[in-house]
Amino acid sequence: MHLVYPPVCAGCGIMTGQAAALCPGCWETVRFIERPYCEITGLPFSHDRGEGLVSPEAIANPPLYHRARAAVFHDGVARKLVHGLKYSDRADLAAMMAAWMVRAGRDVIDDSDVIVAVPLHRHRLFTRRYNQSAELARALAVRTGKPFLAGALRRVRATRQQVGLGLRARQDNVRGAFALPPAQAQRMLGLKVLLVDDVFTTGSTVEAATRALLRGGARQVDVLTFARVASPGEETLYA
């Protein structure tokens, strides 16, 4: 099979030594998110301020979720991977992306009972054919042994795409968009949930999903995404 379909780089398409990998040129462009970062939001600091520090943003406006982690910044090759999984039927990328997520989110993974994916509305699921966040969650479950509760969270209201919207518009767009079916709420009662999505931008989507999970009986919600958008300001590592 490798003679007929040789493994290629997931970023640029040149041949590589193994499948689900990047060539050296693409690999060196990936910006992995490392400490120091806010222990709550996962937002990187400009310099090391000591272990366990929290950003002023998290103190002033505490999020509903307990902690958020992401593997890489959403640019360059990482952005290509997200778009490939999301829009180009590259579900095969989920396993590689999940491996990076395990490395970045080991603390929140170990502290979780179940994995839940941010859902798509049924109309968008019909056009895309699969939910990219669910593919990542399923791959995480395989790697970590944590149970993935497919369908536990529902998107009950169709929303506009978040791309191009500001913070307030994003919050309004997803307000009340998620809910737990009564049967699923019984399964969620008292559990620590790991909520999985592909990209963390402003946090509006995961906040709305977290609110639905907590109302449904979850004890705690942590967030793990493949990528996050670097926000401008002095508290970020990259402007």
N, C-alpha and C positions, 0 to 999 in steps of 0.2 A: 504493500500500500504506500510506503514511503517513496518507492521508486516512481509510482504513478502520481501520488499527491504528496510531494515533499513538504515537511513542516516549514512554515514561513513565519516571519516576525508579525506579531499581532498589531504592530504599529505602522510599519512601512511596507510589509509584504515581501521582503527579501528572504531567501532561504536561511533557515537556522538549524542548529543541531537537534532541536527537540520541539515538539508541539507546545502550544500555549506558553510561548516565551517571547522575549524581546531581543532584538539584536543589540550589540554593544552601543551603537549610536543612539538608538531610541532609549535604551536603559539609562544612559547618563543624563537624559533630559527630564526624567521623572523626579518631581520634587516631593519626596516623602515627608510627612508631617511627624516631627519628632519633638520630644520635650526640649525646652520648657513651653508649656501651654497651660491655659486655665483648666483646672481640674474639673470644672463643671461644664463649660461650653466646648472645651477642646481648642479654643482659639489660641494660636501661638503668640508668645510674648516676643518682644524685640530683643530681650536678653534674659539670662537666667536670674530669677528673683528668689530662688529657693524652692524646695519641694512643697507641694500641696497648696500653692498660692492660687487665688481666685481673682479673675479680672474685675475691674470696676463695673463693667457692664453687667456681669452676672450678679453682683451685689445689688446694683441699683434696680435691675429688672430680672429677678430670678426666674429661670425657665421652669416650665412644668415638669420637664424630664429631669432625671437625676444627674446624668452625665452624658456627654456626646463625644464621640471619637470618629475620626476619619483617617483613611490611609494616606491619601495624596491630595495635592492641590489640583483643582480642576483647570488645568491648562496643558498645552502641548500634547504629548502622546496620551496622557491620562484622559484628556478631553476626547481624543479620538476613540479610546476604548469605551468610554461612556456612550458616545454617539453610536458606535458600532453595535453595542449591546441593545441600546434603546430603539434605534431607528433602522438598523440594517440587518436584522435577523441574525446577529452574531451571538446567539445564546451560548455558543461554545466558549466565549470569553469569560463567562461567569465563574468558572472554576479558578482561573488564574487570578481574577479580581478578588475573589473571596479569600484566597490565600494571603493576599496583601492585607485584607481587612482583619484576618485573624491575628496577624503580627501587630497591627495597630491597636486592636481592641481587646487584647487578651484579658485586661482587668474587668471590662464590662461583660465579656462573654462568660468568664468564670463565675460572675456574680448573678447570672441570669438563670431562670428556670426553663423558659421557652423562647422561641424566636417567632416574631410576627413581621410580615412585610407590609409596607405602605401600599395600599391597594389602588388599582385603577378602577374608574367607573366602567361599567359593563360595555358602554358604547365605545370607549377608547380601547378597551381590551379587545373588542371585536375587530377593530381596524389594525391594531398592532399584533394581535394573535397571541401574545404572551406579555406578562408583567415583568419587566426587567428587575424590579426590586424583589419579586418573588423568586426569580432565578438566582439572584445573589443569596437570598435567605436560604434557599434549598441547598445551595452549594456550601454555605456556612454550616448548615445542619449536618451534612455529610462529613465535613472536616472536624467538627467539634463534638458530635454526638448529642447535641442539644436538640430536642424535638421542635420541628417547624409546624406551627399551627396554620395550615393553609386555609384561607377563608375566614379566619377568626375575626378580622376587621374588615368592614365593608365601606366602600365609598358610596354613600347614599344619594349624593347630589353631584351632577355633572358640573365641572368647573372649567374655567378657561385655563390654557397653559400658563404656567407661572413665568415663563421666559419673557423678559421685557417689562415686567411689572415692578413697581416700587414696593417698599416694605408694607405700607398701609394697604395698598391694593392687593398684595399677596395675602395679607391677613384676612381681608374682607372676602377674598376669593375662596378661601378654604374653610371659612367659619361654618361650622355645622355640617361639614361635608362627610364626616366619618361617624360610624356608629357600630356597636357590637350587636349582632342578633341575640335575642334572649337566650337561645340555646348555647351560644358561644360564651356568653357572660358567665355561665356556670363553670365552664372550663378555665376561665381566666381568674376566678376569685382567689385573691391572696397570692398570686404568682408575681415573680419578678420577670418582667418582659424585656427582651432585647428587640427594639424596633429597627428594622433595616430599610434603608433607602439607597438610591444610587448617588445622589448629590445633595449636600447641605449648602443652601444658599443663604437665606435670611433666617431659616429655622421655622418659618410660618407653617409649612406643611407638617413637619414632625411635631410641632406644638399642638396643632389641631388634632392630629392622630393620637398624641399622648393624652390629651384631654378626654377623648372618647374611651381610651383604654382604662384610665383611672376611674372614670364614671362607671365603667362596666365592672369594676371590682379589682383591677390589677393593683398590686401592692406597690410596685415601683416600675418605672420605665426608663431604660437607658437607650441611647440612640447610637447606631453604628452605620456609617455610610462609607462608600468607596472613596468619594472625593468631597472636598468642600471648596467653596469659592473664597478666596482671600479677600477680606474686607479692608478698605482703606482706613488709615488711622495709626496712631502711635502704638497701639496695643497689638498690631499685627506684625508678623515677621516679614511679610512681603506686602508692599503697598499696591 
